[in-house]
């Protein structure tokens, strides 16, 4: 009741419309819904610290799929001493001459730490081949080597969570349009983003190949339908919590992912195969 009075006072003071008030209330309620799960993330951190385990979370997906917003919700209340967010830029000249995975390995977590990659080595499987930022041979070498790389990583005790945020073409365009019109979001819109709509089918092809060849028992993909940002964030957090075998503190929470939002990598491959057959394309 107190919160309602506060919103009423805010609306009166700022002369807000009913629609704006409704949006503020919905956003507030959504953030409240996330909080108990965010509290669980802190307990997960404590478990990793006490056991010395390492955790890597990959946030992948097309531009405007909701990766950044989810990362902010995941890390919002975490202990800053025990997590890092890694968003690497273009490789330097020195890095170009190194083993491809070297710049990523240098960012890997130590015991008790979580490393969250806002895009990862899978740039080589998606963005780079679509825009010609790598050669065909570099792409082929990556696709041949990444499965063994990840298996070795997991075998040596690192908890690896791979999340792919899946957004529709129409929703991506709407989010790009919002970035154009919002001065607080314009910095997010790049030339590559603009070209992403034109290369939609190309991204579909490399996404299919990436999932088909890198979804493994050791390092499976979790696909999040991110049309609804709030549900995507909530279910991504659930997926992260379920990836670690720690004793959950709040047993009253529902940790089961929403089937309409979370899809296994294997299921996504099957759905994409059906779509390819429907369009008359080869299955493989």
C-alpha positions as CSV (number, residue, x, y, z in Angstrom):
1,X,0.0,0.0,0.0
2,X,2.9,2.3,0.8
3,X,4.4,1.7,-2.6
4,X,1.1,2.6,-4.3
5,X,0.9,5.9,-2.4
6,X,4.5,6.7,-3.4
7,X,3.6,6.1,-7.1
8,X,0.5,8.2,-6.7
9,X,2.6,11.0,-5.2
10,X,5.2,10.7,-7.9
11,X,2.6,10.8,-10.6
12,X,1.0,13.9,-9.2
13,X,4.3,15.7,-8.8
14,X,5.5,14.9,-12.3
15,X,2.1,15.0,-14.0
16,X,2.4,11.4,-15.4
17,X,-0.2,9.8,-17.6
18,X,-2.0,6.6,-16.5
19,X,-0.1,4.7,-19.2
20,X,3.3,5.9,-17.9
21,X,2.2,5.1,-14.3
22,X,1.2,1.6,-15.4
23,X,4.6,1.1,-17.1
24,X,6.4,2.2,-14.0
25,X,4.4,-0.2,-11.8
26,X,4.9,-3.1,-14.2
27,X,8.6,-2.5,-14.2
28,X,8.7,-2.3,-10.4
29,X,6.8,-5.5,-10.1
30,X,9.1,-7.3,-12.5
31,X,12.2,-6.2,-10.6
32,X,10.6,-7.4,-7.4
33,X,10.0,-10.8,-9.0
34,X,13.6,-11.1,-9.8
35,X,15.0,-10.3,-6.4
36,X,14.6,-13.6,-4.6
37,X,16.4,-15.3,-7.5
38,X,19.1,-12.6,-7.4
39,X,19.5,-13.5,-3.7
40,X,20.0,-17.1,-4.7
41,X,22.8,-16.0,-7.1
42,X,24.6,-14.6,-4.0
43,X,24.3,-18.0,-2.3
44,X,25.6,-19.6,-5.5
45,X,28.6,-17.2,-5.3
46,X,29.2,-18.2,-1.7
47,X,29.2,-21.9,-2.7
48,X,31.7,-21.3,-5.4
49,X,33.9,-19.3,-3.1
50,X,33.8,-22.0,-0.4
51,X,34.5,-24.8,-2.8
52,X,37.0,-22.9,-5.0
53,X,35.1,-23.8,-8.1
54,X,35.3,-21.8,-11.3
55,X,32.3,-20.7,-13.4
56,X,32.1,-19.3,-16.9
57,X,28.8,-18.0,-18.4
58,X,28.6,-17.2,-22.1
59,X,25.9,-14.7,-23.2
60,X,25.4,-15.1,-26.9
61,X,22.8,-14.1,-29.5
62,X,22.1,-11.5,-32.1
63,X,22.3,-7.8,-31.5
64,X,19.4,-6.4,-29.4
65,X,18.6,-9.9,-28.2
66,X,18.7,-8.8,-24.5
67,X,22.2,-10.0,-23.4
68,X,23.3,-6.8,-21.8
69,X,20.1,-6.3,-19.8
70,X,20.2,-9.8,-18.5
71,X,23.9,-9.5,-17.5
72,X,23.0,-6.4,-15.5
73,X,20.2,-8.3,-13.7
74,X,22.4,-11.3,-13.0
75,X,25.2,-9.3,-11.5
76,X,23.2,-6.5,-9.8
77,X,23.5,-7.7,-6.2
78,X,26.5,-10.0,-6.6
79,X,29.7,-9.6,-4.6
80,X,31.9,-7.6,-6.9
81,X,35.0,-9.3,-5.6
82,X,34.0,-12.6,-7.0
83,X,32.7,-11.9,-10.5
84,X,33.8,-10.2,-13.7
85,X,32.0,-9.1,-16.9
86,X,34.1,-9.5,-20.0
87,X,33.2,-7.7,-23.2
88,X,36.3,-7.8,-25.5
89,X,36.7,-5.4,-28.4
90,X,38.4,-6.0,-31.7
91,X,41.7,-8.0,-31.4
92,X,44.9,-6.0,-31.3
93,X,47.7,-6.7,-33.7
94,X,49.5,-8.7,-31.0
95,X,46.3,-10.8,-30.4
96,X,45.9,-11.5,-34.2
97,X,49.2,-13.4,-34.1
98,X,48.2,-15.4,-31.0
99,X,46.4,-18.7,-30.6
100,X,42.7,-17.7,-31.1
101,X,41.5,-18.7,-27.7
102,X,44.4,-17.0,-25.9
103,X,42.8,-13.6,-25.3
104,X,39.7,-15.4,-23.8
105,X,41.8,-17.8,-21.6
106,X,43.6,-14.8,-20.2
107,X,40.2,-13.6,-18.8
108,X,39.2,-17.0,-17.3
109,X,38.1,-17.1,-13.6
110,X,40.2,-18.2,-10.7
111,X,38.8,-20.4,-8.0
112,X,35.6,-19.0,-6.4
113,X,35.0,-16.6,-9.3
114,X,32.4,-16.2,-12.1
115,X,33.4,-14.8,-15.5
116,X,30.5,-13.6,-17.6
117,X,31.3,-13.1,-21.3
118,X,29.2,-10.6,-23.1
119,X,29.9,-12.3,-26.4
120,X,32.7,-14.8,-26.4
121,X,34.8,-17.0,-28.6
122,X,31.6,-17.8,-30.5
123,X,32.1,-14.5,-32.3
124,X,34.2,-16.7,-34.6
125,X,31.2,-18.9,-35.3
126,X,28.6,-16.1,-35.8
127,X,29.5,-12.5,-36.4
128,X,33.0,-12.9,-38.0
129,X,32.0,-15.3,-40.8
130,X,28.8,-13.3,-41.6
131,X,30.7,-10.0,-42.0
132,X,33.9,-11.4,-43.4
133,X,36.0,-10.6,-40.3
134,X,37.7,-14.0,-40.5
135,X,38.7,-16.3,-43.4
136,X,37.0,-19.5,-44.3
137,X,39.9,-21.5,-43.0
138,X,39.9,-19.6,-39.6
139,X,36.2,-20.4,-39.3
140,X,36.7,-24.1,-40.1
141,X,39.6,-24.3,-37.7
142,X,37.5,-22.9,-34.9
143,X,34.6,-25.2,-35.6
144,X,36.9,-28.2,-35.5
145,X,38.7,-27.1,-32.3
146,X,36.1,-25.5,-30.0
147,X,34.4,-28.7,-28.9
148,X,37.6,-30.2,-27.7
149,X,38.6,-26.9,-26.1
150,X,35.3,-26.8,-24.1
151,X,35.4,-30.5,-23.1
152,X,38.9,-30.0,-21.7
153,X,37.7,-26.9,-19.9
154,X,34.9,-28.8,-18.2
155,X,37.0,-31.9,-17.6
156,X,39.3,-29.8,-15.5
157,X,36.5,-28.6,-13.3
158,X,35.2,-25.3,-14.8
159,X,31.4,-25.0,-14.8
160,X,30.5,-23.8,-18.3
161,X,27.1,-22.3,-19.0
162,X,26.3,-21.4,-22.6
163,X,23.2,-19.3,-23.1
164,X,21.9,-18.2,-26.5
165,X,19.3,-15.4,-26.6
166,X,17.0,-15.9,-29.5
167,X,15.0,-12.9,-30.8
168,X,12.7,-12.6,-33.8
169,X,13.5,-10.3,-36.8
170,X,10.5,-8.0,-36.1
171,X,11.4,-7.6,-32.4
172,X,15.0,-6.9,-33.3
173,X,13.9,-4.2,-35.8
174,X,11.7,-2.6,-33.1
175,X,14.6,-2.5,-30.7
176,X,16.9,-1.0,-33.3
177,X,14.2,1.7,-34.0
178,X,14.0,2.5,-30.3
179,X,17.8,2.9,-30.2
180,X,17.6,5.4,-33.1
181,X,15.1,7.6,-31.3
182,X,16.4,7.3,-27.7
183,X,19.5,9.6,-27.0
184,X,20.3,7.3,-24.1
185,X,20.5,4.2,-26.3
186,X,21.9,5.6,-29.5
187,X,25.4,4.6,-28.6
188,X,24.3,1.0,-28.8
189,X,23.4,1.2,-32.5
190,X,26.4,0.5,-34.8
191,X,26.8,0.1,-38.5
192,X,27.0,-3.7,-37.9
193,X,23.7,-3.5,-36.1
194,X,22.0,-1.9,-39.1
195,X,23.4,-4.5,-41.4
196,X,22.2,-7.3,-39.1
197,X,18.7,-7.1,-40.5
198,X,19.9,-7.4,-44.0
199,X,22.0,-10.4,-43.1
200,X,19.3,-12.2,-41.1
201,X,19.3,-15.3,-43.2
202,X,23.1,-15.5,-43.1
203,X,22.9,-15.4,-39.3
204,X,20.3,-18.2,-39.4
205,X,22.7,-20.4,-41.3
206,X,25.7,-19.9,-39.0
207,X,23.5,-20.1,-35.9
208,X,22.3,-23.5,-37.1
209,X,25.8,-24.8,-37.8
210,X,27.0,-23.4,-34.5
211,X,24.3,-25.2,-32.5
212,X,24.5,-28.4,-34.5
213,X,28.2,-28.7,-34.1
214,X,28.9,-27.3,-30.6
215,X,25.9,-28.5,-28.6
216,X,27.5,-31.3,-26.6
217,X,26.9,-33.3,-23.5
218,X,29.9,-31.7,-21.9
219,X,28.9,-28.1,-22.9
220,X,25.3,-27.9,-24.0
221,X,23.5,-24.8,-25.2
222,X,20.5,-23.3,-23.5
223,X,18.3,-21.2,-25.8
224,X,16.3,-18.3,-24.3
225,X,13.4,-16.8,-26.3
226,X,13.9,-13.1,-25.5
227,X,10.9,-11.4,-27.1
228,X,9.7,-10.7,-23.5
229,X,12.8,-9.2,-21.8
230,X,11.6,-9.8,-18.3
231,X,10.8,-13.5,-18.8
232,X,14.1,-13.9,-20.6
233,X,16.0,-12.4,-17.7
234,X,14.1,-14.5,-15.1
235,X,14.6,-17.7,-16.9
236,X,18.2,-17.0,-17.7
237,X,18.8,-16.6,-14.0
238,X,17.0,-19.9,-13.3
239,X,19.1,-21.7,-15.9
240,X,22.3,-20.4,-14.2
241,X,21.1,-21.5,-10.8
242,X,20.2,-24.9,-12.1
243,X,23.6,-25.4,-13.7
244,X,25.3,-25.5,-10.3
245,X,24.8,-28.3,-7.8
246,X,24.6,-26.2,-4.7
247,X,22.1,-26.3,-1.8
248,X,19.3,-23.8,-2.6
249,X,18.4,-21.6,0.3
250,X,14.9,-20.5,-0.7
251,X,13.1,-23.8,-1.4
252,X,9.8,-22.0,-1.9
253,X,10.9,-20.5,-5.2
254,X,10.0,-22.2,-8.5
255,X,13.3,-23.0,-10.2
256,X,11.7,-24.8,-13.1
257,X,12.3,-22.9,-16.4
258,X,9.3,-21.8,-18.5
259,X,9.0,-24.2,-21.5
260,X,7.7,-21.3,-23.6
261,X,10.9,-19.4,-22.9
262,X,13.7,-21.9,-22.4
263,X,14.6,-24.4,-25.1
264,X,17.4,-26.9,-25.1
265,X,20.0,-26.6,-27.8
266,X,19.0,-30.0,-29.1
267,X,15.3,-28.9,-29.5
268,X,16.4,-25.7,-31.2
269,X,18.4,-27.7,-33.7
270,X,15.4,-29.9,-34.4
271,X,13.1,-26.8,-34.9
272,X,15.6,-25.2,-37.2
273,X,16.0,-28.4,-39.2
274,X,12.2,-28.5,-39.7
275,X,12.2,-24.9,-40.8
276,X,15.0,-25.6,-43.3
277,X,13.1,-28.5,-44.7
278,X,10.0,-26.4,-45.0
279,X,11.9,-23.9,-47.0
280,X,13.3,-26.7,-49.2
281,X,16.9,-26.5,-47.9
282,X,19.1,-29.5,-47.1
283,X,18.9,-30.8,-43.6
284,X,22.7,-30.8,-43.2
